Every structure is written in structure tokens, then in C-alpha cells.
Amino acid sequence: MADLPSARPAGSTPLLQLRGVGFWYPEATSDHATAPAALRDVTLSLAAGDAVAVLGPQGSGTSTLCRAAAGLLAEHGRLTGSVTVCDAALPAQEPARLSGAAPVALLGDDPEAQLTGMASVVLDEIQLPGRLTGLPLTECADRAQQVMDLLGIAELAGRRVEELSGGERQLTALASLLTLDPAVLILDQPSLSLDAAARARLLNALRQHCTAGGAVLIAAHQWDEVTAFCPRTLFLEAGSLQNASLTNTEKRDDDVARLLSPAAVDDARTAADRSSHNAGSPTRAARGVWDTTGAAASPTIAEVPVSGPSSAPGWSPLLQTRGLTVVRGGSTVLNGVDLSLIPGSITGALGPNGAGKSTLLRAVAGLLPNRTSGAGATTVSGTVLGPDGVDLTDLPAYQRAGHLAWVGQDPGVQLSASTVEKELRQTRRGEGRRRRAPSADEVAEVLGRTGLSEHAQTHPYDLTPAQRKDVVIAAALLLQPRVLLLDEPTLGRDGPSMERLTRLLRGLAHAGCAVLLTTHDHRWAQMLCETLITLTKTPRTS
Ligand SMILES: Nc1ncnc2c1ncn2[C@@H]1O[C@H](COP(=O)(O)OP(=O)(O)OP(=O)(O)O)[C@@H](O)[C@H]1O
């Protein structure tokens, strides 16, 4: 950005330098010599213009590395080695004293924790970091306008934060960070929830950041066009950076040129496709990274049969919608959606950010009660029929739950217990006085199916966002639903987790369940779903 006070040192001084960084979380610090480290001897240097992707499976330490690089770890465990940003040692460095130009800014990987909760309107949220760092109001407004234009979200400026879709929230959080014009931009899974067009705009923003002399560090469990943007790819395994790094330098210029051409959306996918077929792709898969560009090739996923009981004659739909229409805040979000889900089917709902995918699932689950006045005015019309043709249209959510289970985009809102096991034990199946808690064996079984066996006694908020989603999926499985509604189940998953999810869903379909899911991972959806529906975004009238 032009004419801003710069926190960047001149010349070739590294903007970010980690030297021999080790980190132990508090529970491991008592026995530092033998306890497993979350990070071990990590050495990494980023100069002006550098973009580095650190890839690794869930639990490998990618988020810990991001927080260490941002100076956010030392108080919560034992940190060894050193971290310097723009020649200042962290965590002593204080961004607030640098006249609005922050040396380092971090976008975390938890979509539920990215927004401040201090602003009710998007424009205020985006301006907030600048205002907190003492920038003049006009400067805050100028920067906010620039980053909203860059990320293509100017239309969101006056919207209420609580009304945003998942992708709109992610873009708002990114915009807030960019207003700080940080020297080092640290992004933990920045593509979470973003559609292809938004990913292309993010790439453009990252390119501008690097061209202007900044540096970018991206951490991810998934390979996509945003990680492919980085000329250097490193792998993290059990907290250690591995020797086998993938240098994309020779293809970078070509790929980036394509990614940023006018047809950036299609080209972004093409470039990532091409990258996935280079020598690095097997390396990524072997290291537990999910390749959003090559999902169909996974042999372990192909093992589970696709067809369920739907092939038997005489099965009637488990879920039907007729003319399902949702109007929110005066704008039509869903317009006459007709769906029919037969037993054993997996249906994918695709569409850009804000198209109404979550709204569809919530409307089916009965989670959008009619409210005719006020800021969140919502009207739902049309018909929803459940298993055996039972009319769910006028039933409240808790009564629909006997027929279908809903796993929302944000798992946090569905969790309330202090351990994973307690959360699952409080799931109640059946109706009225016949409702009963699941047995210990039933809980153990779903923990195994969702890969959570080792985490039975873990607090859900000590899990990764993807694992938290698994807890909610496990609770849904305990309800033995005939219809499963699954909102964005792929977010933040590594390769093994994606394969487990895929097997789980195919197993459910094989047992006769009907699954309706939403995702931005189109390759995965094409491989998994027999039916794909695409929702389009309707222009807002207010
Ligand atoms: N309470 C509300 N009042 C007004 N508009 C709302 C409300 N809640 C959601 N919306 C809007 O409805 C539209 C659809 O949102 P929804 O979350 O269903 O989109 P989505 O397709 O799931 O998007 P994403 O891919 O980003 O998750 C968005 O424009 C969103 O801002």
C-alpha cells in the first residue's frame, strides 16, 4: 500500500527468522527432556518477497509454528531457540507501537475465532485493527476500502457480521489483517471456506504483498492453488521440518502468471492440477497432506463400495423438499429448491460463498424459524418431507432431529461438554420418555469411526477445528440418522482424515442412509457424490 509507515527493514535483512525453535505445551514442560515437543529445532528464514508453504498432517505442528512465528507462544509453554521479525526478537516486539505498520500478522486456522466480536458491521470489523493501532480515521477508511476491493468484498461493508456466511467471514478476517500492511503475513490454512474466485483474489493479494517487499508464510494440511503459489514448500513432521522440501521456483513464474491472468479462476485450478502431477505430489500424499487437486486418485478411498440400498426397487425418498424458499433480511437466499434424496445416496450442494448452502441445510433441519421483523428477519416457505413421507415442514428442529441429523459449519456451537466422551454420552436417542443415553460401547465405536479414540478425555477446544467437527459427526452417528446433513466437512482435514471421512460416508450410504453435504472441494465431491446440485448466488436487494 502506498505512503504507509513501513515496519520493513531495508536491504536483504530477513523479515522473519526462526533459529532452532523448539516448543513444549504446558502439559509437556514438566518433563522437558523426554516429553514430545510440538516443535523441534525449526530453522527458517524469509526475506522480502518470499512466500513459503509449510505442509503437514493434523497434529504435525503447523499451527504451533504459525503462532511461534507470530510471537504468540512463549507464555503458554516452553520455547527454545529464537524468533526475530524485522530484526526484533519476539515476543518483546510490540506491533502497536509501530505507527500502524505491523511487522507480523497472523490469521489463525479456527474460523470461529477469527473475528473480534467487538464490531457488529463488517466495515467496522475491518477497520478495527487500524483503529486499535492508532491510525487516523481517514487512513483506516482508505485502507479498508483498498483491501475490500482487493478481496472483492466491498458489497459486504454494511452487512452485519453475525449474518455472514463462512467464506464471507474468512474474507473479512483476511481483510482486517491486510489493513495492517504487515511485513510478514502468516496464514494458517487461508483457503478454509473460500470458493475458487475468492482463492484467486487471495492469490492476487499475496502476490501484491510479496511484490511490495513483504513475506508470506502459509501453513496447511491441504494442497491447493494458494499453497501452490509459494515457490518454496516445506514439510513438517512431528514438529520437525523435513529435509525433503519441494522447490517450485522453476515453475513459479509460469504458474503465478497464469493464476493472475484475467481468467484467474479457471487458471488457478489448472495450475494447481499441473503442480499436483509433478514429482512433489507423491511426496505430499506420503506426508499426510490432502491434495484437493488429485483426490480421485486415492486408492484407499476407492476400496469402499459406492452403491447402497438405493439400487433396490421400491425405496421411497428419505428426504424431499418442494419449493423451499428462504428470504433473509429482505433478500432471497434460496428460491424454490426441489430435492429428493433416496436411501444410500450422497448428494453434494456446491456453489460460491454466500450462495446459500448452509442456509439450505439449516432450513431442512428446521433451524431457521420464521421471524418477520428486525435485523435478522427470515421467512421460510415450501415443504420438507422426511423418511416415510412424514411432513416435517411445521416441526421445530428438536422434533426433526428424530428423522435427520445436522452437523453445522461451525462445530463449536454444537458442543457444550468438557470432554469428548462427556459430549457424546449426553447425546440422547429416541423420543419422549424412551430417550436414552448411548452406552460406553456405542461411544467407543463412534470414537473409533471418527478417529477420536485417543481423544476421549480431551476438551473439545483442545482439538483442531477438523477434529471438533468429528466430535459433532460422532454425536450425529449416535443418533443413527436416516438422513445426515453435513455442512463443509472437509475444512482443515489432512489426507488420512479425508480418507476416513470418505469411508465413513460411503459406509453410511451403503447402510441405507441419505447424505446431503456442502463443500468447496469440488474434486472430492465429484468423486464421492452421485448427485451434485449447484446453488447460485442471488444479488442482494438490501
Ligand atoms: N440472518 C441473516 N440475515 C440476512 N442474511 C443472512 C443471514 N444469515 C445469512 N445470510 C446471508 O445468506 C447468504 C447465504 O449464506 P450461507 O451461509 O447459506 O452461504 P454458503 O453458501 O453456505 O456460503 P459459504 O460457502 O461461504 O459457507 C449469505 O449472503 C449470507 O450473508
PDBQT file of the ligand as one rigid body, heavy atoms in Angstrom, charges set to zero:
ROOT
HETATM    1  N1  LIG A 601     -29.513 -13.703   9.424  1.00  0.00    +0.000 N 
HETATM    2  C1  LIG A 601     -29.234 -13.342   8.175  1.00  0.00    +0.000 A 
HETATM    3  N2  LIG A 601     -29.769 -12.225   7.641  1.00  0.00    +0.000 NA
HETATM    4  C2  LIG A 601     -29.501 -11.843   6.392  1.00  0.00    +0.000 A 
HETATM    5  N3  LIG A 601     -28.689 -12.541   5.566  1.00  0.00    +0.000 NA
HETATM    6  C3  LIG A 601     -28.132 -13.665   6.032  1.00  0.00    +0.000 A 
HETATM    7  C4  LIG A 601     -28.359 -14.122   7.351  1.00  0.00    +0.000 A 
HETATM    8  N4  LIG A 601     -27.652 -15.237   7.523  1.00  0.00    +0.000 NA
HETATM    9  C5  LIG A 601     -27.019 -15.498   6.356  1.00  0.00    +0.000 A 
HETATM   10  N5  LIG A 601     -27.302 -14.545   5.465  1.00  0.00    +0.000 N 
HETATM   11  C6  LIG A 601     -26.816 -14.441   4.089  1.00  0.00    +0.000 C 
HETATM   12  O1  LIG A 601     -27.338 -15.507   3.324  1.00  0.00    +0.000 OA
HETATM   13  C7  LIG A 601     -26.424 -15.807   2.280  1.00  0.00    +0.000 C 
HETATM   14  C8  LIG A 601     -26.194 -17.310   2.267  1.00  0.00    +0.000 C 
HETATM   15  O2  LIG A 601     -25.441 -17.685   3.410  1.00  0.00    +0.000 OA
HETATM   16  P1  LIG A 601     -24.942 -19.179   3.593  1.00  0.00    +0.000 P 
HETATM   17  O3  LIG A 601     -24.177 -19.248   4.874  1.00  0.00    +0.000 OA
HETATM   18  O4  LIG A 601     -26.061 -20.096   3.415  1.00  0.00    +0.000 OA
HETATM   19  O5  LIG A 601     -23.947 -19.306   2.339  1.00  0.00    +0.000 OA
HETATM   20  P2  LIG A 601     -22.984 -20.507   1.938  1.00  0.00    +0.000 P 
HETATM   21  O6  LIG A 601     -23.312 -20.874   0.541  1.00  0.00    +0.000 OA
HETATM   22  O7  LIG A 601     -23.059 -21.591   2.940  1.00  0.00    +0.000 OA
HETATM   23  O8  LIG A 601     -21.593 -19.765   1.951  1.00  0.00    +0.000 OA
HETATM   24  P3  LIG A 601     -20.102 -20.280   2.338  1.00  0.00    +0.000 P 
HETATM   25  O9  LIG A 601     -19.627 -21.089   1.172  1.00  0.00    +0.000 OA
HETATM   26  O10 LIG A 601     -19.329 -19.002   2.441  1.00  0.00    +0.000 OA
HETATM   27  O11 LIG A 601     -20.179 -21.031   3.628  1.00  0.00    +0.000 OA
HETATM   28  C9  LIG A 601     -25.159 -15.028   2.551  1.00  0.00    +0.000 C 
HETATM   29  O12 LIG A 601     -25.102 -13.901   1.717  1.00  0.00    +0.000 OA
HETATM   30  C10 LIG A 601     -25.320 -14.600   3.984  1.00  0.00    +0.000 C 
HETATM   31  O13 LIG A 601     -24.633 -13.408   4.239  1.00  0.00    +0.000 OA
ENDROOT
TORSDOF 0
